[in-house]
C-alpha cells in the first residue's frame, strides 16, 4: 500500500516537473540575459526549494488528512477561508489558460507535421491579438481531448501519468540529441558572459519565478498528501522527484536553446516554437516532419497530463469547496476551463519578459498565502488542530474568530502583498522610471519577500494577540448513540486507542466503546 501511495505522489511531481513550462522557465532565463551556467544554477536551487516547500505545505495532509480547502479554515476562519480558496482557484484557472494555449500550439505543430500547408494557412486574426487561426484551431482540438479526461478519477491517473512522462521524455531526449549533434556541443552561449546588467538580481528573479510558478501546486500539496496511509510517506518523493524533474527538464531546455541559437540564429525559449522552426529550417522534409511529429506528440501529451494534475483536479477541489451543493470536482474543472479560455492566454505568453512577469505576478499571491499557512501551522499551532472544529460552521468552533473571519491573516496577507505591486505594474507595462528602480528590484524577489513578510507578520500578530484554542488538539470524532445503547464514535484515520498509533484503516471507521471507555471493536463504515 505504501509503495502505491509513494508512486502516487511521485507521479504527481513527475508530471508537474516534466513539462513544457519547466523547459521554458530555464530557456526563458537565457532570453532574460543570464548565461546558461547561471540559468542552470537557478533551476537547481529553485527545484530544491520547491521540494522543501512541498514537504512543509503537505505536512497537514499527512498528519491530519485534510486538504487545502479545509486547511485554510484554521488560518482564515470558517468564512474567511473562502478568500484563499477563491484566489487559488483563480490562479489555477489562469495557469490552465496558459497550459491549454501551449497544448493548442503543440497540436497545431503536430497537425502541421502531417499536413505542411496547415502551418502556413491564412490568418484571420489581427496581428495585435498574438493569436493565429491555426493556433486557435489547435486550441479547440486540444480542448476536445482535455474535457473527457476530467471524468477520470484521480486514483486512476497513474498509468496516464507514466505514458505522458515517457512520451515527453522521449521528445526532450530527441531534441537534445539533435541540438548537441548539429551544434557540436551545447552551443556557444556557454562560453559567453551574461548580458543582464545585474547577474545577482537576475538569478534571484529566476529562482523567485520558479517558486512562483509552482507556488499554487506546493500550497495545495495537502490535497494529495492527505491520501498517505502513514506520516512522512510522501516526503521522499517530494524531496527527490520535485527537484530532479524540474531541474533536469529545465537543464535540457537550456542546453537545447543554446545549441539552437547557433543553428537557427535566435533564442527559441519555447520548445513548441523551436520544433516548428526546425521543420521550416529543413523545408518540411520527410525526415524533419517525422521528428517534429513525435516531438509534438510528447508535448501534447504532457500538456494534457499537467492540466489535469496541476490545474483541473486542484482547482476543481477548490471550486467544489466554495459551493459544494452545486459544484463537484468535474463541474469545477469545466468552469476552470471556461475561465482559462476567456483569459486570452496568448496575450500573456507574447514575449519571454512578459511571461516571467506574469509568472512572478502569480507568485505575489501564492507566496503570501504560503507564508500565512506555514507560520500558523508550524510555528503558532505546532501541528495541533481540532479537526472536528474545522467542520463546525458556528461560534462554537475555535476557528470561528470574529464572525467567521480571522483578521490576523488579513493583516499578514496585505503586509506581504502591497510592497510588490508597484514593481509588478512597472514590469508588466515596461515602465523604466528611475523612481521605480528599487520597487522593481523588490518585485524581482517576489516569492522570497512575499513569503517572508507574510510569515513574519502572521507570527508576530498571533504572538501579540493569540487566537483562541492554541494548543488544543483532537482528531475528527463524532459521538452517536446506537439503538442498543452502546456509545459509538466516528473517527478518521487517527489514533483509536491509547498507545496503538494509527489505525491503518483507509476510510472512516465506527469505534465501539465499553462503559469504562475501553475499546470494544472497530467496524469500517466508509
N, C-alpha and C positions, 0 to 999 in steps of 0.2 A: 504493500500500500504506500509506504513512504517513498519508494522509488518512483511510483506512479506520480505522486504529488511533486517530487523533485523534477521530474521530466515536464510536468505541467508548468511550473514556474520558469524552468529553463526554456521551454518552448515559447513562453511569452517574451522573454528577452532575446531569444534567437530571432524572432520576427521583428521585434521593436528595434533591435540594434543592427540587423542586416537588412537594410532598406535603402531606397534611393536617397532619403533625407540624410542618412549617415554618410553616404558617399558625398552628397552635396555640401554638407557642413564643412567637410575637410577641404574640398576643392574651392569652395567659396572663400576660404581664408587666403588662398593664393590670389584670388581676384582682389581681395581686400588689401593686399600688399605684403603679406608675410612670406617668408621663404618656406620651402617645403619642410625643412627640418623644424622650423618654428611651428608650422601648422601641425606637424606630427606630434610635437610636444603638447600642443593644446588639446588634441583629441585624446591623447593618452591620459593626461591629467583630468580632463573633463569626463572621460569614461569612468575612471576610478571614483571620482566624486559622485557621479550619478549612481554607481553601485552602492556607495555608502549611504546616500540619501534614500535609496530604495529600501535598504535594510531598516533605517530609522523610521521611515514612514509606514513600513509594513509591519512593524512590531505589534501594534494593537490588533492587527488581523490575526497574527499567530497566537497571541495570548488570550484575547477576548472574543475572537471570531466575529468581529464587526467590520463592516465595510466603511468606505469614506462617507457615505450619506449619513449613517448613524454616528460615526466618529465625530462629525462636525458639530454634533449637538452638545458635547461636553465643553467645547471651546466657545461656541457662539450662542448657545441657548437653544431651546426647543423650537422657537420660532426664528431666531436669528440664523439658524443653520441653513435656512433656505438660500441665504445670500451666497456663501461659498459654493454650495452645490450648483446654484444657478450660474455663477461665474465660471465654474469649471466646465459646465455643460456648454456655455457659450464658447469658451476657448477650444473645447473639443470639437465643436461644430465648425469653427473657423479652421482648425487644423485639418479636419476632414475635407473641407473645401479645397485646401492646397493639395492634400494627398490625392483626392479624386481628379484634380486637374492634371497632376503628373501621371496618374493612371490613364487618363484620356489621351495625353500626349504619347505615352508608350504604346497605347492601342493604335494611334494614328501612324506611328513609325512601323508597327507590326504590319498593318494593312499596306503601308507604302512599300514594304519589302516584298509583299506578294503582288501588289499592283502598283508599279512605279509611278504611274500617272496620278495616283491619289495624292502623292506628296506635293504635286505641283498644280493641284486643282485651283480654280479661280476662287479668290477670297471675296466674300460678300460683306465682311465686317469692316468697320472703319479701322484705319491703322492705329489710331489712338486708343483703341479698345484693348490692344495687345492680345487679341483673340482672332484666330483664323477659322475659316469654315471647316477645314479638315480636323483641326483640333476640337471644334465643337462636336463634330460627328463622332470623334474618338471618345469624348466625354460621355455622350449619350450611350454608346455601345458599352463603355466601361460601367456605367450606372446600371445598365440592364443585367450585367454579370454580377454586380455587387448586391443588388436588392435581395435576390434569393438567399445569399449567404447569411443574411441577418436572421434567417429562420433556423440556422444550425445552433443547437445548444452549445455553450462554451466547453462543456466536458467532452465534446466530440470533435474538437478542433485540433487535437494533437497531430493526426495524420496530415491534414491540410497544412498545418504549420511546417511539418517536415518536408512536404513536397515543395512548398513555396521557397523554403530555405535552400534546398538543393538546386532548384531552378535559378534562383538569383545568384547563389554562389558560383554556379557554372557560368553565368553571364559575367560576373566580376573576374573570374579566372581567365575567361576567354579574352576579355578586353585588356587585362593586364599583360597577357602573352603578346597580344597584337601590339600594344604600345611599347613594351620593352624591346621586343624583337625588331621592330621597324625603326625605333629611335636609337637602337644600340645602347640601351641603358634607361635609367629613369628620367632622362631629359636634362637639358642644360640649366633649367631653373634651380636644380640642386647645387649648382656652382655659382649662383648669383646671390647677392645680398638682398635683404628685404627692401621694398620700395616705400613702405609706410613710414611716415615721419617719426613715429614713436613705436618701437618694437614692443616695449613693455606693455603699454596701453593696448596695443593691437592684440597681444596674446591674452591679456586679461579679458578683453572684449570677446575673443574667440571662446575662451573657457566658459564665460558667462552665457554666451549664446547657446553653447551645448547644454548647459544646465537648464536654461530656459526652454530649450526645445523639448527636453524630456521631463520638464517640470510637472506637467499635468499627469504624466504617467507615474512618476515617482510619488507624487502627492497621493494618488489613489491606489498605491500598492496594496493596501489592506483589502481592496475589492477582490484581490487574487490570493493573498496570503491567508485570508480567513478560511480557505479550504484546506489548510495544512492540518494534518492529524496530530502533530506534536510541535512544541516550541522549537524554533530555530531550524525547522525542516527546510524552509526556502532560502535560508541565509546564504548557503554556499553558492547556490545558483545565482543569487542576486550579486554577490561579490565577485563572481567569476564571469558568468555569462554576460552581464551588462557591460563591464569594461572591455572584455575581449571582443565581443561582436561589434560594438560601436567603434572601437579603435581600429580593428583590422579592416572593417569596411571603409572607414574614412581614410586610412593609410593607402589602401588600394586606389581609392579615388584620387588622392594627392599624387601618387606616382603616375597613374594613367593621364591625369590632367597635365602634369609636367611634360610627359613624353608627347602627348597630343599637341601641346603648344609648339614643339619643334616641328611636328609633322604637318600641322594644319595652320600654324601661324596665329593661333588665337587661343585664349584661355577658355575652354569649354567647361564651366563649373557644373553644368547639369549633364549627367550621363545620357539622358534622352537626346539632348541636343547633339551630343558627341556622336552617338551611333547614327543619327540622321546625317550628320556631316560626313561621316565615314562612307555612307552609301553614295553621297554626292561626289566625294573625292575620287571614288573608284568608278564613277559614272554608271552606277546601278548595274555593275557586272553581276553575273550569276553567283559568283563566289561571295561577293560582298553582300548581296541580298540574303544569302543563306545565313551568313554570320550575323547580320543585323536582325534577321527574323528570330533566331534563337536567343539573341541578347535581349530583344524586346519582349519575348515570351516570359523570361525571368523577371523583367521589370513590371510587366502587367501583373504577374502572379504575386510578387511581393507587395505591390500596392493594394491588391485585394486583401491580402493577409493582414497587413498592418492597419488597414482601415477598419477591419473587423475587430482586431485585438485592441488596438490603442485608442480607437475612436468609437466604433459602433457599440461595443459591449459596455465600456465605461460610461460613455455619455448616455446610453440607454438606461443604465442603472441610475444615473443622476436624475434623468427626467422622470423615471418611474418613481423615484423618491419624492419628487416635487409634487406629483399628482397621481398617486398610486391607484386611485379609483378609476381613472380613465386611461392612464398610460402604463403600459408594460415595457419591458426592455426592447421588444421588437418595434413597437409603435414609437418609442423614444428614438430608436435608430433611424426610422423613416423621417421623423421630424428633424433630426440632425442632418440627414442627407439633404433635405429641402433647404435648411438654413445655409448649409455649406455651399450649395449651388448658388443661392442668392447673394452670397458674399463676394461674388466675382473674383475668385482666387487668381485669375490671370492678371489682374491688376497688381496683386500683392507679390507676384513672382516675376515681375517685369525685368528686374536687374538684380545682380548679386548683392549690391549695397542695400537696396530696399528689402530684399529677402532677409538679410541679417537684422535690419532694423525692426521688421515685423516680428521675427523670432524673439528678439530681445524685449519687444513690447509685451508679448505674451508673458515673458518671464517676470515682468514687474508684478503682475497679479499673483502668479503661481508662487513666486518667492515669498511674498508676504503671507499668503495662506500657509505655506510650508513652515515658515518661522513661527507662526502662532501655534500651529498644531504641535510642532516639536517641543516648544517651550512648555506648553500646557501639559502635554502627556509625559514627557521625560523628566522635566525639572520640577514643575509645580505639583503635579499629581503623583509623580514617581510610579507610573504604570498602574495606579489603583483607580478603578472605576466601579460604580454601582450600575451594573448592566440593566437591571430592572428599571432604574430611573431614566435611562435613555429612551424608554418606550412609554414613559408616563407624561402625557401632554397637559399637565396642570401644575399649580403651585406646589403640589406635594413632591415633585421631583426636585432634587438638589441642583439640577441643571436648568431650572426654570428661570433663575436670576430675576431680572426686572421685566415683568410682563412677557417672559419668554426670550428676552434678549440679554446677551452679556456685553455690556458697554465696554468692558476691558478689551475684548477682541476688536471692537470697532476702533478704539484708540490706537491699538497696536497696528492695525491694518492701514489706517490713514498715515501713521508715522512712517511706515515702510514704503508707502506708495508715492506720497507727494514730492519727495526730493528728486524723483526720477522723471517726472512728467515734462519739465522744461527740456531736458535732453532728448526725450523721446520725440517731442514735437519738432525740435530742431533737426533731428536726424532724419525723420520721415520726410520733412519738407525741404531738406538740404539747405538749411539756414546756416550761414557761416559767420554770423555777427560775433565780434570779439568778446562781447559781454556774455555770450553763451558758452564760451570755451570750457569753463570749469563744469558747467552743467552737463555738457556732452561727455566729458571725461567721467563724471559720476554715472551717467547713463551707460557708459561702456562697462561699468561694474554692476549692472542691473541686478543680477541674481545674488551676488555677494552682499550688496548693500541692502536690498530688499529683505533678504532672509535675516541678516544680522540685526538690522534696525527693528524689524517686527518681533524677532525673538527676544531681544533685549527689552523692548517696550512691554511686551506681554509679561515677561518675568518680573520686571520692575513694578508694573501696576498691580500685579497679583500679590507681590510681596507687601506692598503698602496697603492695599485693600484686598485681603484674601477672600476668594469666593467661598461660598457655603459648601460644606461637605468635604473639605480637603482631608485626605487620609482614609476616607470611607471606601470600602471595597466589598463587593458582593457579586456572585455570578447571577445570571438570569435565573430567577426562580419564581414560580407562581403556585401558591397553595390552592388546593381544591379539596372537597370532601366527597369521597365516593359513597355510593348508595349503602355499602356495608359499614360505613362509619370510619373506615381506615383513612388516615391522612395520606394524601399524595402530593407530590410536587412535580412540576415540570421544570426540567433544567436543560441547559445546553450542554456542550461538551466541556464541562467544568468538573471540579472535584465533587464526588458524590459521597465520600466518606473520609473522615479524618485519616490522614496518613496513606491514603490509597492512591494519591496522584490523580492523573486524568483518567476518565473512564475508558477512553479509547473508542467509545461509540460514536459513529459518524451520523449525527442527527439529533433528534430530541427524544429523551427517554423519560418515563414515569418512574419515580423512585418511591417505593412504599416504605414508610417508617413505622416502627413499633411505638408503643406508648412512651417508652423511655428514650426515644429518638434514635435508636439503633436501626441499622439498615435491614429491612425485611427482604427486599428484592428489587430488581430493575427490569422494567418492561419497555421495549422500544416502541415509540409512538410514531415517529416520522423518520 
